[in-house]
């Protein structure tokens, strides 16, 4: 099994940063639609009672990387797959999690707050967690031949500002403004906007997948179980850590989704950054893990949201 996985390192994916721009535009529409269903008072409640936000941040930023490290020790994949899993776990929450939280009857204001916080602090915590748990992995397996993969990460501060302000702040502000000023109009447009933005987003994801369709068909079965287990661990971590801390069921659902959905687009951007990982390095394992994460967490998130959407929240 181990030797069959090594073939992944020679795989080259077609990654275009411009495709992320179009995906982010789709996400901005999604966030506008999500904001039509929330109120400013929801954010004020989080400020007055920050426990859920603190528990969620710990789950995302500290517990998931640690549990991913333990999962890597248990599964013992190739170094590029192991470090790809650690890199994804080190990335902040993904923006689509906010929409999925709304579908799952979660706390949307908490979801948006956690995404904004984890994304803002990713400049520090993503490089920190990748270096910390990556070095633990290399030391544990004495895999010093893989030490070259453990590169210092440089997160683009403008990219983080763009994500928080442009992709989260502006659409949410506009959604809150429209909902507050034009409640009758909001009632008429929010369902079509939510459905339309989701279809637009799915179309963008399919478009990105089509650029690497043959590679996915040929190799995704080799990484499927790793992503499935890591994503399952992530969602379980958020849900049960919220339960242990006696959060409401609404917040437990939100933490499961926020911990289970990560910004794998950032992971891909880092992997394909020639200033971090030179082009001659064979990182197919890392790239396919991050790329399949980007597809699978949407599938699993929408699946969980569909199940929860039909179940009332118990107070």
C-alpha positions as CSV (number, residue, x, y, z in Angstrom):
1,X,0.0,0.0,0.0
2,X,2.8,2.4,1.0
3,X,4.6,1.9,-2.3
4,X,1.5,2.3,-4.4
5,X,0.9,5.7,-2.7
6,X,4.3,6.9,-3.8
7,X,3.1,7.2,-7.4
8,X,1.0,10.2,-6.2
9,X,4.2,12.3,-5.8
10,X,4.7,12.3,-9.6
11,X,1.2,13.6,-10.3
12,X,1.0,17.1,-11.6
13,X,-2.3,19.0,-11.0
14,X,-3.5,22.0,-13.0
15,X,-3.9,24.8,-10.5
16,X,-4.8,28.3,-11.5
17,X,-4.9,31.0,-8.8
18,X,-7.4,32.8,-11.1
19,X,-9.9,30.0,-10.6
20,X,-9.8,30.8,-6.8
21,X,-10.8,34.3,-7.7
22,X,-14.0,33.1,-9.4
23,X,-14.7,30.7,-6.6
24,X,-14.4,33.5,-4.1
25,X,-16.9,35.6,-6.1
26,X,-19.3,32.7,-5.8
27,X,-18.6,32.5,-2.0
28,X,-19.4,36.2,-1.7
29,X,-22.8,35.7,-3.2
30,X,-23.3,32.8,-0.8
31,X,-22.4,34.9,2.2
32,X,-24.8,37.7,1.1
33,X,-27.6,35.2,1.0
34,X,-26.6,33.7,4.4
35,X,-26.6,37.2,6.0
36,X,-30.2,37.8,4.9
37,X,-31.3,35.3,7.6
38,X,-29.3,36.7,10.6
39,X,-29.5,39.8,12.7
40,X,-27.0,42.1,14.3
41,X,-28.2,41.0,17.7
42,X,-26.8,37.5,17.0
43,X,-23.2,39.0,16.9
44,X,-23.8,41.1,20.0
45,X,-24.8,37.9,21.8
46,X,-21.4,36.3,20.9
47,X,-19.6,39.3,22.3
48,X,-21.5,39.2,25.5
49,X,-21.1,35.4,25.8
50,X,-17.9,34.5,24.1
51,X,-17.6,30.9,25.4
52,X,-18.8,29.2,22.2
53,X,-16.4,31.2,20.1
54,X,-13.4,30.4,22.4
55,X,-14.3,26.7,22.4
56,X,-14.7,26.7,18.6
57,X,-11.4,28.4,18.1
58,X,-9.6,25.9,20.3
59,X,-11.2,23.0,18.4
60,X,-10.2,24.4,15.0
61,X,-6.8,25.7,15.8
62,X,-5.4,23.4,18.4
63,X,-7.3,20.1,18.7
64,X,-7.7,19.3,15.0
65,X,-3.9,19.6,14.2
66,X,-3.1,17.5,17.2
67,X,-5.7,14.8,16.4
68,X,-4.5,14.9,12.7
69,X,-1.0,14.1,13.9
70,X,-2.3,11.1,15.9
71,X,-4.3,9.9,12.8
72,X,-1.1,10.2,10.7
73,X,0.8,8.1,13.2
74,X,-2.0,5.5,13.1
75,X,-2.3,5.4,9.3
76,X,1.4,5.9,8.5
77,X,1.0,7.2,4.9
78,X,3.8,8.5,2.7
79,X,5.5,11.7,3.9
80,X,3.8,13.9,1.3
81,X,0.3,12.6,2.2
82,X,1.1,13.0,5.9
83,X,2.3,16.5,5.6
84,X,-0.6,17.3,3.2
85,X,-3.0,16.2,5.9
86,X,-1.2,18.3,8.6
87,X,-1.2,21.3,6.3
88,X,-4.9,21.1,5.7
89,X,-5.5,20.8,9.4
90,X,-3.3,23.9,10.0
91,X,-5.4,26.0,7.6
92,X,-8.3,28.2,8.9
93,X,-12.0,27.4,8.4
94,X,-13.5,27.6,5.0
95,X,-16.1,30.2,4.0
96,X,-18.6,27.7,2.7
97,X,-19.0,26.5,6.3
98,X,-21.1,29.5,7.0
99,X,-23.7,28.5,4.4
100,X,-23.6,24.9,5.5
101,X,-24.2,26.0,9.2
102,X,-27.3,27.9,8.1
103,X,-28.6,24.8,6.3
104,X,-27.9,22.6,9.4
105,X,-29.8,25.0,11.7
106,X,-26.6,26.0,13.4
107,X,-25.5,29.4,14.8
108,X,-24.7,31.3,11.7
109,X,-23.3,34.4,13.5
110,X,-21.0,32.1,15.5
111,X,-19.9,30.4,12.2
112,X,-19.1,33.7,10.5
113,X,-17.2,34.9,13.7
114,X,-15.1,31.7,13.9
115,X,-14.3,31.9,10.2
116,X,-13.2,35.5,10.5
117,X,-11.2,34.9,13.6
118,X,-9.4,31.8,12.4
119,X,-8.7,33.4,9.0
120,X,-7.3,36.6,10.5
121,X,-5.0,34.6,12.8
122,X,-3.9,32.2,10.1
123,X,-0.9,34.4,9.3
124,X,0.5,33.1,12.6
125,X,-1.2,29.8,13.4
126,X,-1.0,28.1,10.0
127,X,2.8,28.2,9.7
128,X,3.1,27.5,13.5
129,X,0.9,24.3,13.3
130,X,2.5,23.1,10.1
131,X,6.0,23.5,11.5
132,X,5.1,22.0,15.0
133,X,3.2,18.9,14.0
134,X,5.2,18.4,10.8
135,X,8.5,18.3,12.8
136,X,6.9,15.9,15.3
137,X,6.0,13.6,12.4
138,X,9.5,13.7,11.0
139,X,11.1,13.1,14.4
140,X,8.7,10.2,15.3
141,X,9.3,8.3,12.1
142,X,12.9,9.5,11.8
143,X,11.9,10.6,8.3
144,X,14.6,13.1,7.9
145,X,14.6,12.4,4.2
146,X,11.2,14.2,4.2
147,X,12.6,17.2,6.1
148,X,12.8,19.2,2.9
149,X,9.1,19.1,2.6
150,X,8.7,21.0,5.9
151,X,9.1,24.5,4.4
152,X,8.6,27.7,6.3
153,X,5.2,29.0,5.2
154,X,4.6,32.7,4.3
155,X,0.9,33.6,4.4
156,X,0.0,36.6,2.2
157,X,-1.4,39.1,4.7
158,X,-3.3,40.8,1.9
159,X,-5.0,37.5,1.0
160,X,-6.1,37.1,4.6
161,X,-7.5,40.7,4.6
162,X,-9.2,40.1,1.3
163,X,-10.9,37.0,2.7
164,X,-12.0,38.5,6.0
165,X,-13.0,42.0,4.7
166,X,-14.0,41.5,1.1
167,X,-15.4,37.9,1.2
168,X,-16.9,38.0,4.7
169,X,-17.3,41.6,5.9
170,X,-18.8,43.3,2.8
171,X,-21.3,40.6,1.8
172,X,-22.4,40.1,5.5
173,X,-22.7,43.9,6.0
174,X,-24.8,44.3,2.8
175,X,-27.0,41.3,3.7
176,X,-27.6,42.7,7.2
177,X,-28.4,46.1,5.7
178,X,-30.8,44.9,3.1
179,X,-32.6,42.6,5.7
180,X,-32.9,45.5,8.2
181,X,-34.0,48.2,5.7
182,X,-36.1,46.1,3.3
183,X,-37.7,43.2,5.3
184,X,-40.5,42.6,2.7
185,X,-38.0,42.5,-0.2
186,X,-35.8,40.2,1.8
187,X,-38.5,37.7,2.3
188,X,-39.1,37.6,-1.4
189,X,-35.4,37.3,-2.6
190,X,-33.6,35.3,0.1
191,X,-34.8,31.9,-1.1
192,X,-33.9,32.5,-4.8
193,X,-30.6,34.0,-3.8
194,X,-29.6,31.2,-1.5
195,X,-30.6,28.5,-4.1
196,X,-28.9,30.5,-7.0
197,X,-25.7,31.2,-5.1
198,X,-25.4,27.5,-4.1
199,X,-25.9,26.4,-7.7
200,X,-23.3,28.9,-8.8
201,X,-20.9,27.7,-6.2
202,X,-21.3,24.1,-7.1
203,X,-20.8,24.9,-10.8
204,X,-17.5,26.7,-9.9
205,X,-16.3,23.6,-7.9
206,X,-17.2,21.3,-10.8
207,X,-15.4,23.6,-13.2
208,X,-12.3,23.5,-11.0
209,X,-12.5,19.7,-10.8
210,X,-12.9,19.3,-14.5
211,X,-9.4,20.7,-15.0
212,X,-8.0,17.7,-13.2
213,X,-10.7,15.2,-13.8
214,X,-8.4,12.5,-15.3
215,X,-6.0,12.7,-12.3
216,X,-8.9,12.4,-9.8
217,X,-10.4,9.4,-11.6
218,X,-7.0,7.7,-11.7
219,X,-5.7,8.5,-8.2
220,X,-8.5,9.7,-5.8
221,X,-9.1,6.1,-4.5
222,X,-5.6,6.2,-3.1
223,X,-6.3,9.2,-0.8
224,X,-10.1,8.8,-0.3
225,X,-9.8,6.9,3.0
226,X,-7.3,9.4,4.4
227,X,-9.5,12.4,3.7
228,X,-12.7,10.5,4.8
229,X,-11.1,9.7,8.2
230,X,-9.6,13.1,8.8
231,X,-12.8,14.9,7.9
232,X,-14.7,12.5,10.2
233,X,-12.3,13.2,13.0
234,X,-12.6,16.9,12.4
235,X,-16.4,17.0,12.5
236,X,-16.5,14.7,15.6
237,X,-13.9,16.8,17.4
238,X,-16.0,20.0,16.9
239,X,-19.2,18.4,17.9
240,X,-18.1,16.5,21.0
241,X,-15.8,19.2,22.2
242,X,-18.8,21.5,22.1
243,X,-20.9,18.9,23.9
244,X,-18.2,18.4,26.6
245,X,-18.2,22.1,27.2
246,X,-22.0,22.1,27.5
247,X,-22.7,24.3,24.6
248,X,-26.2,24.5,23.0
249,X,-27.0,21.9,20.4
250,X,-27.1,24.7,17.8
251,X,-23.5,25.7,18.7
252,X,-22.4,22.0,18.7
253,X,-23.6,21.7,15.1
254,X,-21.8,24.8,14.2
255,X,-18.5,23.7,15.8
256,X,-18.7,20.3,14.0
257,X,-19.1,22.1,10.7
258,X,-16.5,24.8,11.4
259,X,-13.9,22.3,12.5
260,X,-14.8,19.9,9.6
261,X,-14.6,22.4,6.8
262,X,-11.2,24.0,6.1
263,X,-9.7,26.4,3.7
264,X,-8.1,23.8,1.4
265,X,-7.8,26.5,-1.2
266,X,-5.2,28.2,0.9
267,X,-3.4,24.8,1.3
268,X,-3.3,24.5,-2.5
269,X,-2.1,28.1,-2.9
270,X,0.8,27.4,-0.5
271,X,1.7,24.1,-2.2
272,X,1.8,25.7,-5.6
273,X,3.7,28.8,-4.4
274,X,7.2,28.5,-6.0
275,X,8.7,30.7,-3.3
276,X,7.7,28.1,-0.7
277,X,7.9,24.8,-2.6
278,X,10.2,24.9,-5.7
279,X,8.5,23.5,-8.9
280,X,11.0,20.7,-9.1
281,X,9.7,19.2,-5.8
282,X,7.3,16.3,-6.4
283,X,4.4,17.1,-4.2
284,X,1.5,15.3,-5.9
285,X,0.6,13.6,-2.6
286,X,0.2,16.9,-0.8
287,X,-1.7,18.5,-3.7
288,X,-4.2,15.7,-4.2
289,X,-4.9,15.5,-0.5
290,X,-5.7,19.3,-0.4
291,X,-7.6,19.2,-3.7
292,X,-9.8,16.2,-2.7
293,X,-10.4,17.8,0.7
294,X,-11.8,20.8,-1.2
295,X,-14.4,18.5,-2.8
296,X,-15.1,16.1,0.0
297,X,-15.7,18.5,2.8
298,X,-18.5,20.1,0.7
299,X,-20.0,16.7,0.1
300,X,-19.8,15.7,3.7
301,X,-20.9,19.1,5.0
302,X,-23.9,19.3,2.8
303,X,-24.8,15.7,3.8
304,X,-24.6,16.4,7.5
305,X,-26.5,19.7,7.0
306,X,-29.3,17.8,5.1
307,X,-29.6,15.3,8.0
308,X,-29.6,18.0,10.6
309,X,-32.0,20.3,8.7
310,X,-34.8,17.8,9.2
311,X,-34.1,17.5,12.9
312,X,-35.3,20.2,15.3
313,X,-32.7,21.6,17.7
314,X,-33.1,20.5,21.3
315,X,-32.7,23.4,23.7
